[in-house]
Amino acid sequence: MEEEELEFVEELEAVLQLTPDVQLAIEQVFPSQDPLDRADFNAVEYINTLFPTEQSLANIDEVVNKIRLKIRRLDDNIRTVVRGQTNVGQDGRQALEEAQKAIQQLFGKIKDIKDKAEKSEQMVKEITRDIKQLDHAKRHLTTSITTLNHLHMLAGGVDSLEAMTRRRQYGEVANLLQGVMNVLEHFHRYMGIPQIRQLSERVKAAQTELGQQILADFEEAFPSQGTKRPGGPSNVLRDACLIANILDPRIKQEIIKKFIKQHLSEYLVLFQENQDVAWLDKIDRRYAWIKRQLVDYEEKYGRMFPREWYMAERIAVEFCHITRTELAKIMRTRAKEIEVKLLLFAIQRTTNFEGFLAKRFSGCTLTDGTLKKPESPPASTNPFLEDEAAPEMEELAMEKGDSEQPKKPKAPDNPFHGIVSKCFEPHLYVYIESQDKNLGELIDRFVADFKAQGPPKPSMDEGGAVLPSCADLFVYYKKCMVQCSQLSTGEPMIALTTIFQKYLQEYAWKILSGNLPKTTSSSGGLTISSLLKEKEGSEVAKFTLEELCLICSILSTAEYCLATTQQLEEKLKEKVDVSLIERINLSGEMDTFSTVISSSIQLLVQDLDAACDPALTAMSKMQCYVTSVILHIKQNVPIIRDNLASTRKYFTQFCIKFANSFIPKFITHLFKCKPISMVGAEQLLLDTHSLKMVLLDLPSIGSQVVRKAPASYTKIVVKGMTRAEMILKVVMAPHEPLVVFVDNYIKLLTDCNTETFQKILDMKGLKRSEQSSTLELFRQRLPTPPSGPEGSSSLSLLAPTPEQESSRIRKLEKLIKKRL
């Protein structure tokens, strides 16, 4: 019996073993702190909790009674729940059946509603069918009545139009014709009907008759032959112009053409090619005549033509076309009589007249593609972009200086620009030739003035002065450029640019390069191109103070010319036509001025270099050579610096070029000091350090304002003079043992040059046998040069810093003092 109960308990536990998810859900729905409700309930632990000690067993009966009471309550709850679930299945089935019946009833009601809706729709269609028929009938009837009214209006209008045309009642015809044409547009769909087509043909015939009749009336009022005109315009012609607006545009164009031709017929007679007033010197009379004619037109015919015909502007435009053609013809015939002043006078009066037209008219009738509005140049800051004034104001601005002239607002574009003045463009070669001659005379005057006045006086207070002739040349260039751009922006501007290039070259060679001082030697004068080829031993005369100032002034002038030429090129490109921009190129002239700058710098370097040469040559014979070198540097450099104060970058170039020339020459003279003793080498090392300090201070030497030398210059000096110091240190080092001596050379001098090593051995005074073994060892111990940037960085680490060198030099000076 007990075994069966145990099996029952095990089966019950197996059935009651729930999954973790289910257990978790139950705990969330029915939270409980009772240990009996826990999934991991342990009976032994629970009993130990109830009876932790033997004394607690005294209450065992009370605990058992409580558990039994709890079991009885649980049984009652289970029984109640089971009984409550007895009828659930039956109630669910009953509810499902009721729901199905309700759905069936709902579907039946929906079907009934749908059937009733279809019957209602059919009923509405039957009711509205008659209404739609009535609507269509009403629409067709309205269209028929409207068409009949239009037809009646068209028929009556055509009859009235024909009658009024015969009676020349143009005022009534103007209003009627437009209405008839508007009505006729409604009958385009009915042109297949013979009666409608006949009415359309009658309208076209009436229009043709009207056009011919109006042209005949204008021919009668303004005959092509003769110059006699009626007393004034009639109302009939004014109404005829209104009709011409409605008719074929060719009628309007024919009226305009005949009227303008008749109006300008007198001009063709008065200013024939063989007349005296037709020449350029009396060109004002042409423009005065058309101005009178425009005033006469406004008084007599201004109200006859519609405002939108712009008859006054058309007369002026046709006058311009005729004038351009006639002037071109007469200038071709009398080309040899054209002078510069006459040509400029005619162009000036013509451009003034074009400006007058621009103020009075809008230019809306300019339909020929020959004229284009000038393009507005982009904004720029270069000095050549100042607003151009009138020619009279331009000369005043040149005298007073551009900076004193207030900037004027830019004038609006002139649509009439070139409408007459374009005829002068083929003859602008006269102007170009005149400018060529004037510029040639200007250059000759510059040369004569320079010879008469001599070089600029030296001044320590101002920077190197720019030659005044330079400013005069570019002021004249600007004046020519502005004047020519007003005449033409085409090929004449290219020709003027060629003239500019020619005289920029002449100025560079005749005024600048031609006046650079020439160096002299025992073999005679030397040109600038031979400066770089002078031999070391030649005796060169030192430049005077005036010559140094002249060189600096020429250098400053060349720099000014270089910058201004670049601005001139930009301005020329803005003035010339877009298609010709690529032909504007002043790079050759800028290169020429750069050559003058380089030559000037080279002369300054050569002069200072030559002044230091005797002292360097005496290096091995006298100890005060350093004092002599420093003295020459202190004499020349402040003069050059003060005269190049306005061009600091070129003074920096001078310093760099001098360092690049002087340091290799100094090292060369070091090698000539052979053999040299230890004391001599120590003295040379001190001299080298002194020269190094002077060279580092070269840009600001003798100046009250101390400036830091440029980094590029400092790098050259430190690198070159450090090499000279390393050479002397190698000479001072003992040559035994040889391995240490060779390694020390390789460490101090990173070039590892066999020739340099040979020269150092000569300075040490070694015998030939010793030199051979030392050279062989040197070749064996030469390191393999590493590839890439690591090699250069490792070699640079071998050179000591300037601070280390300074401390070593001080130690060396103390050592020499002790020996002395």
C-alpha positions in Angstrom: 0.0 0.0 0.0 2.8 2.4 0.8 4.6 1.5 -2.4 1.4 2.4 -4.4 1.2 5.7 -2.6 4.9 6.5 -3.4 4.3 5.7 -7.1 1.3 8.0 -7.1 3.3 10.8 -5.6 6.0 10.4 -8.1 3.5 10.4 -11.0 1.9 13.5 -9.5 5.2 15.3 -9.2 6.0 14.4 -12.8 2.7 15.9 -14.0 3.1 19.0 -11.8 6.6 19.6 -13.1 6.2 22.9 -15.1 8.6 24.5 -17.6 10.6 27.6 -16.4 8.6 30.0 -18.7 5.3 28.8 -17.4 6.4 29.0 -13.8 7.7 32.5 -14.4 4.3 33.5 -15.9 2.4 32.1 -12.9 4.7 34.0 -10.5 4.0 37.2 -12.4 0.2 36.6 -12.4 -0.1 35.2 -8.8 2.7 36.6 -6.8 3.1 34.8 -3.4 5.6 34.7 -0.5 4.4 31.3 0.7 7.2 28.7 0.5 4.6 26.1 -0.5 4.1 28.0 -3.8 7.7 28.0 -4.8 8.8 25.8 -7.7 11.8 24.5 -5.9 9.9 23.6 -2.7 11.8 21.2 -0.4 9.7 19.5 2.3 12.7 18.8 4.6 13.8 22.4 4.6 10.2 23.5 5.2 9.9 21.2 8.2 13.2 22.3 9.6 12.0 25.8 9.3 8.8 25.0 11.3 10.7 23.0 13.9 14.3 24.4 14.2 14.8 22.9 17.7 13.6 20.0 19.8 11.7 22.3 22.0 9.6 23.5 19.1 8.2 19.9 18.6 6.0 20.6 21.5 3.7 22.5 19.1 3.6 19.8 16.5 -0.1 19.2 17.0 -1.0 22.8 16.5 1.1 23.0 13.3 -0.5 19.8 11.9 -3.9 21.2 12.6 -3.0 24.4 10.7 -1.7 22.4 7.7 -4.8 20.2 7.7 -7.0 23.3 7.8 -5.1 24.7 4.9 -5.4 21.5 2.9 -9.2 21.5 3.6 -9.4 25.0 2.2 -7.4 24.2 -0.8 -9.7 21.2 -1.5 -12.7 23.4 -1.2 -11.3 25.9 -3.6 -10.3 23.2 -6.1 -13.8 21.7 -5.8 -15.5 25.1 -6.5 -13.3 25.7 -9.5 -13.9 22.3 -11.0 -17.6 22.6 -10.5 -17.5 26.1 -12.1 -15.9 24.7 -15.2 -18.4 21.9 -15.7 -20.8 24.0 -17.9 -18.1 26.2 -19.7 -17.8 24.0 -22.8 -21.6 23.9 -23.3 -21.9 27.6 -22.8 -19.1 28.2 -25.4 -20.7 26.1 -28.0 -24.0 27.9 -27.5 -22.3 31.3 -27.8 -20.6 30.3 -31.1 -23.8 29.1 -32.6 -25.5 32.4 -31.7 -22.6 34.3 -33.3 -22.9 32.3 -36.5 -26.6 33.1 -36.7 -26.0 36.8 -36.2 -23.4 36.8 -39.0 -25.8 35.1 -41.4 -28.5 37.7 -40.6 -26.0 40.5 -41.2 -25.0 39.2 -44.6 -28.7 39.0 -45.5 -29.3 42.6 -44.6 -26.2 43.8 -46.6 -27.5 42.0 -49.7 -30.9 43.6 -49.3 -29.3 47.1 -49.0 -27.2 46.4 -52.1 -30.2 45.4 -54.1 -32.1 48.4 -53.1 -29.1 50.7 -54.0 -29.0 49.2 -57.5 -32.7 49.8 -57.9 -32.3 53.4 -56.7 -29.4 54.0 -59.1 -31.5 52.7 -62.0 -34.4 54.9 -61.0 -32.1 58.0 -60.9 -30.7 57.3 -64.3 -34.2 57.1 -65.7 -35.1 60.3 -64.0 -32.0 62.3 -65.3 -32.0 60.9 -68.8 -34.5 63.4 -69.9 -32.7 66.2 -68.0 -29.4 65.5 -69.9 -31.1 65.5 -73.2 -32.5 68.9 -72.3 -29.0 70.2 -71.3 -27.5 69.0 -74.6 -30.3 70.6 -76.5 -29.8 73.9 -74.6 -26.1 73.9 -75.3 -26.5 73.2 -79.0 -29.1 75.9 -79.2 -26.9 78.4 -77.5 -24.0 77.6 -79.8 -26.2 77.9 -82.8 -27.6 81.2 -81.7 -24.1 82.5 -81.0 -22.8 81.3 -84.3 -25.7 82.8 -86.1 -25.0 86.1 -84.3 -21.3 85.9 -85.2 -22.3 85.1 -88.8 -24.6 88.1 -88.9 -21.9 90.3 -87.4 -19.3 88.9 -89.9 -21.5 89.4 -92.9 -22.5 92.9 -91.9 -18.9 93.8 -90.9 -17.6 92.6 -94.2 -20.1 94.8 -96.1 -19.3 97.8 -93.9 -15.6 97.2 -94.2 -15.7 97.2 -98.0 -17.9 100.3 -98.0 -15.7 102.2 -95.5 -12.6 101.2 -97.4 -13.9 102.8 -100.6 -14.7 106.0 -98.7 -11.3 106.0 -96.9 -13.0 106.1 -93.5 -9.8 104.7 -91.8 -10.8 105.7 -88.3 -13.9 103.5 -88.4 -12.2 100.8 -90.4 -9.5 100.5 -87.7 -12.0 99.5 -85.1 -14.2 97.5 -87.4 -11.3 95.5 -89.0 -10.1 94.2 -85.7 -13.6 93.2 -84.7 -14.2 91.4 -88.0 -10.9 89.5 -87.6 -11.8 88.5 -84.1 -15.2 87.2 -85.2 -13.6 85.4 -88.1 -11.4 83.4 -85.7 -14.6 81.6 -84.5 -15.3 80.2 -87.9 -12.0 78.4 -88.5 -13.8 75.1 -87.9 -16.4 75.9 -90.5 -14.2 76.8 -93.4 -15.5 73.8 -95.2 -18.8 75.6 -95.7 -18.8 77.6 -99.0 -20.5 80.7 -97.5 -18.1 81.0 -94.6 -15.1 80.5 -96.9 -16.4 83.2 -99.2 -16.7 85.6 -96.3 -13.1 84.8 -95.3 -11.9 85.5 -98.8 -13.7 88.8 -98.9 -12.0 89.8 -95.6 -8.6 88.9 -97.0 -9.4 90.9 -100.2 -10.4 93.9 -98.1 -7.2 93.7 -96.1 -5.1 93.6 -99.4 -7.1 96.5 -100.8 -6.6 98.4 -97.6 -2.8 97.8 -97.6 -2.5 99.0 -101.2 -4.7 101.9 -100.6 -2.8 103.0 -97.5 0.6 102.7 -99.3 -0.8 104.8 -102.2 -2.0 107.4 -99.7 1.5 107.6 -98.1 3.2 107.7 -101.5 0.9 110.6 -102.4 1.6 112.4 -99.1 5.3 111.7 -99.1 6.5 111.3 -102.7 9.8 109.4 -103.2 11.0 112.0 -105.8 11.6 115.5 -104.7 11.7 117.1 -101.3 8.4 118.9 -101.2 6.1 117.8 -98.5 2.5 118.8 -97.5 1.9 121.3 -94.8 1.4 118.6 -92.1 0.1 115.2 -91.3 -3.6 114.5 -91.9 -5.9 112.6 -89.6 -6.5 110.1 -92.5 -2.8 109.1 -92.4 -2.8 108.8 -88.6 -5.8 106.4 -88.8 -4.1 104.6 -91.6 -1.2 103.9 -89.3 -3.6 102.3 -86.8 -4.9 100.0 -89.6 -1.3 99.2 -90.6 -0.7 97.8 -87.1 -3.5 95.3 -87.8 -2.6 94.4 -91.3 0.3 92.3 -92.6 3.6 93.5 -90.8 5.1 94.1 -94.3 2.7 97.0 -94.8 4.0 98.7 -91.7 7.6 98.1 -92.6 7.0 99.5 -96.1 5.4 102.6 -94.7 8.3 103.1 -92.2 10.9 102.5 -95.0 9.4 104.9 -97.4 8.9 107.7 -94.8 12.5 107.4 -93.5 13.9 107.3 -97.1 12.0 110.4 -98.0 12.9 112.1 -94.7 16.6 111.5 -95.2 16.7 112.2 -99.0 17.8 115.8 -98.4 20.8 114.5 -96.3 22.1 112.4 -99.1 22.1 115.4 -101.4 23.6 117.9 -98.9 26.4 115.6 -97.9 27.4 113.9 -101.1 31.0 112.7 -101.4 32.0 115.6 -103.6 30.7 118.2 -101.2 33.0 120.2 -99.0 30.9 119.6 -95.9 31.2 115.8 -96.4 34.8 115.7 -95.1 35.8 114.9 -91.5 36.6 118.4 -90.5 33.0 119.4 -90.9 31.5 116.2 -89.4 29.7 118.3 -86.8 27.3 119.6 -89.5 26.1 116.1 -90.2 25.1 115.6 -86.5 23.6 119.1 -86.3 21.5 118.4 -89.4 20.0 115.2 -87.9 19.3 116.9 -84.6 17.3 119.6 -86.5 15.4 116.9 -88.4 14.5 115.1 -85.3 13.1 118.3 -83.8 11.2 118.9 -87.1 9.8 115.4 -87.0 8.5 115.7 -83.5 6.8 119.0 -84.3 5.2 117.9 -87.6 4.8 114.1 -87.5 5.2 113.1 -83.8 1.4 112.5 -83.4 0.9 110.9 -86.8 2.7 107.6 -86.1 1.9 105.4 -83.1 4.4 105.7 -80.2 5.3 102.0 -80.4 6.7 102.5 -83.9 9.6 104.5 -82.4 9.9 106.5 -85.7 12.3 109.1 -84.3 14.7 106.4 -83.2 14.4 104.6 -86.5 15.2 107.8 -88.4 18.3 108.3 -86.2 19.4 104.7 -86.6 19.0 104.8 -90.4 20.9 108.1 -90.4 23.8 106.4 -88.5 23.9 103.5 -91.0 24.0 105.9 -93.9 26.6 108.1 -92.3 28.8 105.1 -91.5 28.7 103.9 -95.1 29.3 107.4 -96.5 32.2 108.2 -94.2 33.8 104.8 -94.9 33.5 105.5 -98.6 35.0 109.0 -98.5 37.8 107.9 -96.1 38.8 105.2 -98.5 38.9 107.7 -101.3 40.9 110.4 -99.4 42.9 108.1 -97.1 46.1 110.1 -97.6 44.5 113.2 -96.3 43.7 111.7 -92.9 45.8 113.1 -90.1 45.9 112.1 -86.4 44.3 115.3 -85.1 41.6 115.2 -87.7 40.8 111.5 -87.1 40.7 112.0 -83.3 38.4 115.1 -83.8 36.0 113.1 -86.0 36.0 110.2 -83.6 35.4 112.4 -80.6 32.5 114.2 -82.2 31.0 110.9 -83.3 31.3 109.2 -79.9 29.6 112.3 -78.4 26.8 112.0 -80.9 26.4 108.3 -80.0 26.2 109.3 -76.4 23.5 111.8 -77.3 21.5 109.0 -79.0 21.9 106.8 -75.9 20.5 109.5 -73.6 17.5 110.1 -75.9 16.6 106.7 -77.2 16.5 103.2 -75.7 18.0 101.3 -78.7 15.1 98.9 -79.0 15.1 99.2 -82.8 18.7 98.0 -83.2 17.9 94.6 -84.7 21.0 94.1 -86.9 23.5 91.8 -85.2 26.5 94.0 -86.0 26.3 96.0 -82.7 26.7 94.5 -79.3 26.5 96.1 -75.9 30.0 96.5 -74.3 30.6 93.9 -71.7 31.1 95.2 -68.2 34.7 94.3 -66.9 35.0 92.4 -63.7 35.9 94.2 -60.5 39.6 94.5 -59.8 42.0 96.4 -57.6 44.9 97.1 -59.9 45.6 100.8 -60.5 44.8 100.5 -64.2 41.1 100.0 -63.3 40.2 103.5 -62.3 37.1 104.9 -63.9 37.9 106.6 -67.2 36.9 110.3 -67.3 36.3 112.3 -70.5 39.4 113.1 -72.5 39.5 116.6 -71.0 39.2 115.3 -67.5 41.8 112.6 -68.3 44.5 115.1 -69.0 43.7 116.9 -65.8 43.8 113.7 -63.9 47.2 112.9 -65.3 48.6 116.3 -64.2 47.1 116.2 -60.7 47.5 112.5 -60.0 44.9 109.8 -60.0 44.7 109.6 -56.3 43.3 113.2 -56.1 40.4 112.4 -58.4 37.2 111.1 -56.8 35.9 107.9 -58.3 32.9 108.4 -60.5 30.0 106.0 -60.9 30.2 103.8 -63.9 28.3 105.1 -66.9 25.5 102.8 -68.2 26.1 100.7 -71.3 25.6 102.6 -74.6 23.7 100.5 -77.2 24.6 102.9 -79.9 28.4 102.6 -79.2 30.1 102.0 -82.6 27.1 102.4 -84.8 28.9 105.2 -86.6 32.4 105.2 -85.1 33.0 101.7 -86.3 33.9 103.1 -89.8 37.0 104.7 -88.3 38.5 101.4 -87.2 40.2 100.6 -90.5 42.0 104.0 -90.3 43.2 103.8 -86.7 46.6 102.7 -88.0 47.2 106.5 -88.4 46.7 106.8 -84.6 48.8 103.8 -83.9 51.7 105.1 -86.1 51.4 108.5 -84.3 51.7 106.8 -80.9 54.7 104.8 -82.2 56.4 108.0 -83.2 55.4 109.8 -79.9 56.7 106.9 -77.8 59.9 106.8 -79.7 60.4 110.6 -79.1 59.5 110.0 -75.4 62.2 107.3 -75.0 64.8 109.5 -76.7 63.8 112.4 -74.3 64.2 110.1 -71.3 67.7 109.1 -72.5 68.7 112.7 -73.1 67.3 113.8 -69.7 69.2 111.0 -67.9 72.5 112.1 -69.6 71.9 115.7 -68.8 70.8 115.3 -65.2 73.1 112.4 -64.4 72.5 109.6 -61.9 70.2 110.2 -58.9 71.9 111.7 -55.8 72.6 109.3 -53.0 70.2 109.6 -50.1 70.4 107.7 -46.8 67.0 108.8 -45.6 65.0 107.4 -48.5 64.9 104.1 -50.2 66.1 103.6 -53.7 64.2 106.2 -55.8 62.3 105.0 -58.9 63.3 106.9 -61.9 60.7 109.6 -62.7 60.7 108.6 -66.4 59.2 105.3 -65.5 56.1 106.8 -64.1 55.8 109.2 -67.1 56.0 106.2 -69.4 53.2 104.3 -67.8 51.0 107.4 -67.4 51.3 107.9 -71.2 50.6 104.2 -71.7 47.4 104.5 -69.7 46.3 107.6 -71.6 46.9 105.8 -74.9 45.1 102.6 -73.7 42.0 104.5 -72.5 41.8 106.6 -75.7 42.3 103.6 -78.0 39.7 101.5 -76.1 37.2 104.3 -76.7 38.0 104.1 -80.4 38.0 100.3 -80.8 38.4 97.1 -78.8 39.5 95.0 -81.8 42.7 94.8 -83.8 43.8 98.4 -83.1 44.2 97.4 -79.4 46.4 94.5 -80.5 48.5 96.9 -82.6 48.8 99.3 -79.7 49.9 96.4 -77.4 52.7 95.6 -79.9 53.8 99.2 -79.7 53.8 99.0 -75.9 55.9 95.9 -76.0 58.4 97.5 -78.3 59.0 100.5 -76.1 58.9 98.6 -72.8 61.9 96.6 -74.2 63.6 99.8 -75.3 63.1 101.4 -71.9 64.5 98.3 -70.2 67.6 98.3 -72.4 68.2 102.0 -73.1 67.3 103.6 -69.8 67.8 100.8 -67.2 70.3 98.2 -68.4 72.1 100.8 -70.6 72.8 103.0 -67.6 74.1 100.3 -65.2 77.7 101.0 -64.3 80.3 99.0 -66.2 83.0 97.1 -64.3 86.6 97.7 -65.3 89.7 95.4 -65.1 93.2 95.3 -66.3 92.1 93.9 -69.6 89.5 96.7 -70.2 85.8 97.2 -69.6 83.5 94.3 -69.0 79.8 94.0 -69.9 77.1 92.8 -67.6 77.0 89.4 -69.3 80.7 88.9 -68.6 80.3 89.5 -64.8 79.8 85.8 -64.2 82.9 84.9 -66.2 85.5 87.0 -64.5 88.5 85.2 -63.3 89.4 85.1 -59.7 92.6 87.0 -60.1 91.3 90.0 -62.1 91.5 93.4 -60.4 88.1 95.0 -60.3 87.6 98.6 -59.4 85.1 99.3 -56.6 81.9 101.2 -57.4 81.5 104.7 -55.9 78.7 105.7 -53.6 76.9 107.3 -56.6 77.2 104.2 -58.7 75.8 102.0 -55.9 72.8 104.3 -55.5 72.3 104.3 -59.3 72.3 100.5 -59.4 69.8 100.4 -56.5 67.6 103.0 -58.2 67.6 101.0 -61.5 66.8 97.9 -59.5 63.8 99.6 -57.8 62.7 101.0 -61.2 62.8 97.6 -62.8 60.7 96.1 -60.0 58.1 98.9 -60.4 58.1 98.3 -64.2 57.7 94.6 -63.6 54.7 95.0 -61.3 53.1 97.7 -63.5 53.6 95.8 -66.7 51.7 92.9 -65.2 48.8 95.2 -64.3 49.0 96.7 -67.8 48.6 93.3 -69.3 45.5 92.6 -67.1 43.9 95.9 -68.1 44.6 95.4 -71.8 42.9 92.0 -71.5 39.8 93.6 -70.0 39.7 96.3 -72.7 40.1 94.1 -75.7 37.5 91.8 -77.3 37.1 88.4 -75.7 38.2 86.7 -78.9 41.5 88.6 -78.8 42.5 88.1 -75.2 44.9 85.3 -75.9 47.0 87.6 -78.1 47.7 89.9 -75.2 51.0 88.6 -73.7 53.6 90.8 -72.0 55.5 88.0 -70.4 58.6 88.7 -72.6 58.7 92.3 -71.3 58.3 91.1 -67.7 61.2 88.7 -68.2 63.3 91.5 -69.5 62.7 93.6 -66.4 63.5 90.5 -64.3 66.8 90.2 -66.2 67.6 93.8 -65.3 66.8 93.1 -61.6 69.1 90.0 -61.7 71.9 92.0 -63.4 71.6 94.8 -60.8 71.8 92.3 -57.9 74.7 90.5 -59.6 76.6 93.8 -59.9 76.1 94.6 -56.2 77.3 91.1 -55.3 80.2 91.3 -57.7 81.3 94.7 -56.3 81.2 93.5 -52.6 82.8 90.2 -53.6 85.6 92.0 -55.4 86.2 94.3 -52.5 86.7 91.3 -50.2 89.0 89.4 -52.7 92.3 91.1 -51.7 91.8 90.3 -48.1 90.9 86.7 -48.7 94.0 86.4 -51.0 96.2 87.6 -48.1 94.7 85.1 -45.7 97.8 83.1 -45.4 100.1 86.1 -45.2 98.4 88.5 -42.8 96.2 88.1 -39.7 94.1 91.2 -40.1 92.3 90.0 -43.3 89.1 89.4 -41.3 89.0 93.1 -40.2 89.4 94.1 -43.8 86.5 91.9 -45.0 84.2 93.1 -42.2 85.1 96.7 -43.0 84.1 96.3 -46.7 80.8 94.6 -45.6 80.0 97.4 -43.2 80.8 100.0 -45.8 78.7 98.6 -48.7 75.8 96.7 -47.1 74.1 99.6 -45.2 74.2 101.7 -48.4 72.6 98.9 -50.4 70.0 98.2 -47.7 69.0 101.8 -47.3 68.6 102.3 -51.0 66.6 99.0 -51.4 64.3 99.8 -48.4 61.3 99.7 -50.7 62.2 96.3 -52.2 63.1 94.2 -49.2 62.8 90.9 -51.1 65.5 91.9 -53.5 67.8 93.0 -50.7 67.3 89.5 -49.3 68.2 88.1 -52.7 71.4 90.2 -52.6 72.3 88.8 -49.2 71.7 85.2 -50.3 73.7 85.6 -53.5 76.6 87.2 -51.7 76.6 84.4 -49.1 76.5 81.8 -51.9 79.4 83.5 -53.6 81.6 84.5 -50.6 81.4 81.3 -48.6 82.7 78.9 -51.3 85.4 81.4 -52.1 86.4 81.7 -48.4 86.6 77.9 -48.2 88.7 77.8 -51.4 91.2 80.3 -49.8 91.3 78.1 -46.6 92.5 75.2 -48.7 95.3 77.4 -50.0 96.7 77.9 -46.5 99.1 74.9 -46.6 100.8 73.6 -44.7 99.3 75.1 -41.6 100.4 74.8 -38.0 98.1 74.1 -35.0 98.2 77.7 -33.9 97.4 78.9 -37.4 94.5 76.5 -37.7 93.2 77.7 -34.3 93.4 81.3 -35.4 91.7 80.5 -38.7 88.9 78.8 -36.7 88.5 82.0 -34.6 88.4 84.1 -37.8 85.9 81.8 -39.4 83.6 82.1 -36.4 83.9 85.9 -36.4 83.0 85.9 -40.1 80.1 83.6 -39.4 78.7 86.0 -36.8 79.1 88.9 -39.2 77.4 87.1 -42.1 74.5 86.0 -39.8 74.0 89.7 -38.9 74.5 90.9 -42.5 70.9 91.9 -43.3 70.8 94.3 -40.3 74.5 95.3 -40.0 75.0 98.9 -39.2 71.3 99.5 -38.7 69.7 100.9 -35.6 66.7 98.7 -36.2 67.7 95.1 -35.6 65.7 92.6 -37.6 65.8 88.9 -37.6 67.5 87.6 -40.7 65.4 85.6 -43.1 65.4 81.8 -42.4 66.5 81.0 -45.9 69.5 83.2 -45.6 70.4 82.0 -42.1 70.3 78.4 -43.3 72.8 79.1 -46.1 75.2 80.9 -43.8 75.1 78.3 -41.0 75.5 75.4 -43.5 78.5 77.0 -45.4 80.4 78.4 -42.5 79.9 75.3 -40.4 81.5 73.4 -43.1 84.5 75.7 -43.0 84.7 75.2 -39.2 84.6 71.4 -39.6 87.4 71.6 -42.2 89.6 73.4 -39.7 88.7 71.1 -36.9 89.8 68.1 -39.0 93.0 69.9 -39.8 93.6 70.5 -36.1 93.0 66.8 -35.2 96.1 64.5 -34.9 96.5 62.2 -37.9 97.6 59.3 -35.9 96.2 56.8 -35.4 95.0 57.0 -39.0 91.8 55.1 -38.4 90.6 57.6 -35.8 91.6 60.5 -38.0 89.7 59.1 -41.0 86.6 58.3 -38.9 86.7 61.8 -37.4 86.7 63.3 -40.9 83.8 61.2 -42.0 81.9 62.2 -38.9 82.6 65.9 -39.2 82.4 66.4 -43.0 79.3 64.6 -44.3 80.2 64.9 -48.0 82.9 62.2 -47.9 84.6 63.7 -50.9 88.1 62.3 -51.8 89.2 65.7 -53.3 88.3 67.5 -50.1 90.1 64.9 -48.1 93.2 65.3 -50.3 93.2 69.1 -49.7 93.0 68.6 -45.9 96.0 66.3 -46.1 97.8 69.0 -48.0 96.9 71.6 -45.3 98.3 69.2 -42.6 101.6 69.0 -44.6 101.7 65.2 -44.7 104.2 63.6 -47.0 103.1 61.9 -50.2 103.7 58.4 -48.8 101.6 59.1 -45.8 98.9 60.7 -47.9 98.7 57.6 -50.1 98.2 55.2 -47.2 95.7 57.6 -45.6 93.7 58.0 -48.8 93.6 54.2 -49.3 92.3 53.8 -45.7 89.8 56.6 -46.3 88.4 54.8 -49.4 88.1 51.6 -47.5 86.2 53.2 -44.5 83.8 55.2 -46.6 80.3 54.2 -45.4 77.7 53.0 -47.9 75.3 55.9 -48.4 71.8 54.8 -47.1 68.8 55.3 -49.4 65.8 57.4 -48.5 65.3 60.2 -46.1 66.9 58.4 -43.2 70.3 58.8 -44.7 70.0 62.6 -44.9 68.6 62.9 -41.4 71.4 60.8 -39.9 74.0 62.9 -41.6 72.4 66.1 -40.4 72.7 64.9 -36.9 76.5 64.9 -37.1 76.7 68.6 -37.5 76.9 70.4 -34.2 74.4 73.1 -33.3 75.4 76.9 -33.3 75.3 76.9 -29.4 77.7 74.0 -29.2 80.0 75.7 -31.7 79.9 79.0 -29.8 80.9 77.3 -26.5 83.8 75.4 -28.2 85.0 78.7 -29.8 85.1 80.4 -26.4 87.1 77.5 -25.0 89.5 77.7 -27.9 90.0 81.5 -27.4 90.9 80.9 -23.7 93.4 78.2 -24.7 95.1 80.5 -27.1 95.3 83.3 -24.6 97.0 80.9 -22.1 99.6 79.9 -24.7 100.3 83.6 -25.5 
